Amino acid sequence: MTKAAASVPPLASWSHPTVDVPEQGLEKVRKAGDAERAEIASALKLASLDALETRYRIMSVAGGGWRLKGQVAADVVQSCVVTLEPVASTIDEPFEVEFWRETSEPEGGEDKSVLEGPDVETLVGDDIPVGRIVFETLSSALDPYPRKEGAAFDWKDNPGSAEKANPFSVLAQLKDKE
């Protein structure tokens, strides 16, 4: 594998040229194939990614931007942080992003709160990177510390000693020598 191929993010081929987005918008459903799911599972260090589907719509926005709005649905298997056993979960996460060229700016400018509305990104080139947004949405929706039901971490400071060492015991020994 070349360095250029190694640096290509998963789902990079899931993009749409802005010139192909009709005036009324574009609706699409995409399912990841076996190779794409394996690549994503490897990138996110998942035990497996059994299903990945996204439904989305791309619409042009007044002023020269594009809005990508959709839903990511996935069946993932992660390793339990305590037992390393498989933990299955279902992800169903929405996303909404507006893309603008560097020369144009979304309406509202500085008056609009960054917490309101969709995320805003600069469009690099002429393709809307649907795959990157799907990958980021999936990765941010994963449980960072998956735990199998009933799994408990039993921490022991010193398994050989029943009682905890007193940090002042050394001082007590010095006092006894006097």
Helices and strands as residue ranges (DSSP letters): H 3-6, E 16-17, G 18-20, E 26-31, H 34-43, E 48-61, E 65-79, E 86-100, G 109-111, E 119-122, E 127-128, H 130-141, H 169-177
